[in-house]
Amino acid sequence: MADYEVTVFTGDRLNATTLNPVHIKLVGTDGESERTRLRSLVIFSGAVSTYIVSCPKSLGELLLIELDKSQFFFLPDDAWFPDKVEIKSPERDVYTFPIYCWIKDSETHRFREGKALRIFDERNSLGRHVRKQELSQRSADYSWNLYYSGLPYTIKADGPRSLPNELQFSFTKKMELAYTKLTGLAELQLKGLDDNSENWQSLDNISDMFHRKGTLISDYVQEHWKEDGLFAYQFLNGVNPTLIQRCKTLPKNFPVTDDMVFIPNGSNLSEELKQGNIYLCDYKNLDGMPANTVQGIQQYFTAPLVLLHKRPDDKLMPIAIQLKQTPAEDNPIFLPTDSTYDWLTAKIFVRSADFAEHQINAHLLRTHLLVEVFVVSLLRNLPMVHPLYKLLIPHTRYTLHINELGRIQLIGPSGVFTQFAASGGETLLKIIARLLSSITYQSFCIPDDIADRDIQDLPNFHYRDDGLQLWNIIFKYVQAVIQYYYKSDDEVGEDSELQNWISDIFKYGFLSQPQTGIPQGFTTVPELIKFVTMVLFTSSCQHAAVNNGQYDYGSWMPNTPATLQRPPPTAKGTTSEATMLQTLPPINVTVQGMATFWLLSKQFSDFVPLGHYPEDHFTEEIPRQLQKEFKVELDRMSITINNRNKGLEIPYTYLDPKNIDNSVAI
């Protein structure tokens, strides 16, 4: 007889327990065992249970196991979540079978031994068959859906509850999210204001409401939001640090002259342009888009151009704002030397445009929607045994669930963005389609993006500094893992599953547009390393950079208004505190914005920081060691950032690894 010691690890999560009988079959190169019942009355959450499976003879090298669960008489048919199964053979070899999924039916489920295998590594016909069968089932479970013409494709689903269980939020997160949403207004002490559509009567009224739930940074923003220094600082280290670029030649549609602007120390605009001290933020993506109607009232947003100057003391300051793209007599260029409310109103219109650009481009399109494409393509094209699946699956956690939820509660017909934002509704979809047609691969790779925007030496740019360091740490980790599995360019080209993965991303994410520069296939190992680094960086770091500070910078509404109720001024000298208050969104829109930012910026109890891998998808020693080294480097970086932040007036924490989720999970 050949006895196999089978150890089953049930997930340490709520409801992972099963009362149903569980059976296992072992399959090896020289035969298979009988279907054997694992003899426990109850398999508890977090349980580690060992059983003996006896066979007449050795099964040879173990290839896979089959698990099934059946209802037992009067007992409920409950789901079971096994983490993994470890098997010690009579020859004392140890085999590990990663599972990490819910088994909720009575079907037979097959799981491969944990050693990563590319498709051309499959020398056994059974392995090839199971691999093909798994991807066939995945293609059925994860179908593409065209949400709107010109947008990236999405998962085909009927809401988050229709997704496979392992892709949904944990029970804990579902409850926390529901509770936060239900109690948000009460927690922010805004109950009763969410149906008040009146305009604000004074900034003091807004301040009274705001002080009920502030953070260190949101309090700072409330105190300093009128100041030019904070206005400029947010282009570097606020929630949208992806727009600013060096300007050496003024755009033809932004006719700022030397006589208009004041440059300290006797210099002038022409000289500062030559010296590389002038920077531009251009919201041309919003040009010509119709504004939404909110509560039956036509709203407004503009497509401004903003000119900024790096002073000799390294401070960045705004020096000119044009609120619409086409120069005209009724489109004046506003300057810091204008009246207080002319200049402040111009900055408010810029901050409102920045809300739209940030939420639609930097946040929704470039992280949520395109990361969803990376995830769906991964699930459709790479089996669990593939090394790239093992590398990337931890960075897909909850992404499909949060996106399905967002399509209902944020951008759907009755969503918050549709109801309360000037750029919501059909306008949002049109803006995304415009953006996607001009998007580039280089803009997703932070070293290339920083170089293209020519902002390598811009002082006090913590997003850039932390982002580049994170990119390098991730690149080193990804490079080591990929080079462990792919020894040559020929192996990359030979991996048909890998080619299908990138082909689907090009087709369904970037709509087969070659001008984007997105690879249509992989031909070299370096090409693969860079793309996978980009996917991992975007799914974790980039999302954290544009998501985690939303309450900090957006809860004080005048700093980030989601909508504006009056058109931009067409002449100087026509603004006042009264016109500013009439322009800002009403009370209930402000309240809804605060509650939404509160929810989206919250860190939930099952948060998994970057570099933490609670699920053991890799079983080989070298990739597991590389994961440990990756975490060590991230921990060192976290200490460095914490020490730096002690000396900053406004600490930059969004790219501290301990604050970065492994995935787009909120």
C-alpha positions, 0 to 999 in steps of 0.5 A: 500500500502507498499512503499519502498524507493529505493536509487541508488548509481551510481559509481563515475567513468568515463562512469558510466552514462547511458541514458538507462531506468533502471528497478528494482524488489524487491524480499522478503520472502513474495512476489515480486514487479512489475518490476518498471522503475526508472524514470530519463532521465539520471543516472549520474556518482556519482549520488545518486537518490531516487525512490519509489517502491509501492507494494500492501503489505509488501514483508517481509524480502528483499532477492534480487533485480533484475536490468535490463537496456534496450536501448531506441529508438535512444539512444545509448546502453551504460553501467552503473556502479551502486555501490549499492542500499539501500532500506528502507522498510515500517517497516523502516528496511534498506537493502543494496545491493552491486553491483560494476559491469558493466551492459551493456546488457539488461539481468536481473541481480540479486543482494543479500542483503549485509549481508554475508551468508555462504552456510549453512546459506541459509534457503530460497530456492530462496537464494540457487537457486540464489547462485547456478545460480551465481556460474554457470555463474561465472564458465562459465565466468572464465575458467581455461587455461593451459598456459604451462605445469608445470606452474600454470593455468591462466584465459582463455581469449583472451587478457585483453579486453576479460575480464569482464569489472569490471576486466579491468583497469579503463579508467583512468588507461588505458590511463595513462598506454598507455601514459606512455608506449608511452612517456616513452623513451621521458620522460627518454630522450632516444628517438633514442637510442632504435634501437642502438645495439652497445656496450657501450664504457665507463661507462661515456656514460651510466652515461650520459644517466642515469642522465636524469631521476634518483631517490634518490635511483637510483642516490645512486646506480649509485654512489655506485654500485661497492662497496661491501656494496651496493652489500650485502645490496641489498640481504636484502632490494633490490627488491629480499630479499627472497634468503639470508639464514644463512649458518652454513655448506658450501655446498659441491659444494662451497669449500671455505677454511679458507685460501681463505677468510679474516675475520677481528679481527683475526677470520676465516671462520670456526669460523664464520660459528659456530658463525652464522655470515655467509650467503649464496645466492644460485642461483641453480634454474638457473643451467643448463638452456640454455640462450636466444638469443638476437638480433641474439647473444647468451647470458649468465647467470650463477647460482652463489653461494655467501658467505657473512659475518656479521662483528662485526660492523653489516655490511654484506659484500661478501667474496666469489663468485663461478659463476657456481654450479659445482666446477672445475678448470675453475670455480674459486672462486672469492674473494674481494682480486682479481683484481678490474675487476675480482671481479667486473665482478663476482659481475656483473654476480651475479647481472644478475642472481639475475635479473633472479631469482627476475623477474621469481621467486620472482616477476612473479611466487610467486606474479603475477601467483599464485595470479591469481590462488587465484583470479580465484578460488575466482571468480569461487567458492565464490558468492558475498554474501560469507564472504570470497568473501567480505574480499578478492575481494578488493585485486583482483583489476586489477590482471587479466588485468595486467597478461593478458597484461604481457603475451602479452607485457612482456613474450609473443613471442614479449614481452620485456623479451623474446626479451631482457633478457638472461633468457627470452623465453622458458628458462623462462617457464622452470625455472618456471616449475622447481621452482613450483615443489619445492615451499613450503607453508611456503615460502609464510608465512613470519614468517615461511620463516624468521625462515626457512632461520634462519635470525631472527637476521640479522641486518639492514633487513628492509624488514623482520622487516616491513614484519613481522609487516605487517603480524601481522597487517593483521593476526589480521584483518583477524582473527577478520573477520573470527572468526566473521563468523566462530565460530567453526572448524565444520563450516569451514569443512561444508562450501563446497564453501570454500573447493572448493576454496582451492581445486582449488588453490591446483589443478590449482595453485600448480598442486596437489603437496602435497609436497608443503604443500598447504592445500587441504582442511580446517579443522580448523579456525586457518588453514583458518585464516593463509591461508587467511592472506597469500593470502592477504599479498602476493597480496599486501605487498609481491608484493610491496616489489618485484615490487616497487623498480625496477627502483631504483635498475634496471635503472642503468644497470650495477647494474642489467643487464638483459643479458650478452653478454660474458660467465663468466671468466674461470680464474682469471686475464683475465678481464678488463674494456674493457671485462666488457663493452663487457659483459654488454648488448648493448645500446638498451637493456639497454634503453628497460630495463630502460623504462620497469622498469620506467613503472612497478614502476610507481604509477597511479592516481587510486592507492588504498593503503592497508587498503583503501576500497572504495567499501562497500562489507561488510554491517554489522557493526562489519566487517566495524569497523574492516576495520577501525581499520585495516586502523588505525594500518596501518597508525600508521605503516606508521608514524613509518617507515617514522620516521625510514627512516629519519635516514637511508642512504638508506630509505626503503619505499617499505613496507610503507603501504601508498606505498602498493597497495591493489592488484597486479595491475601493 
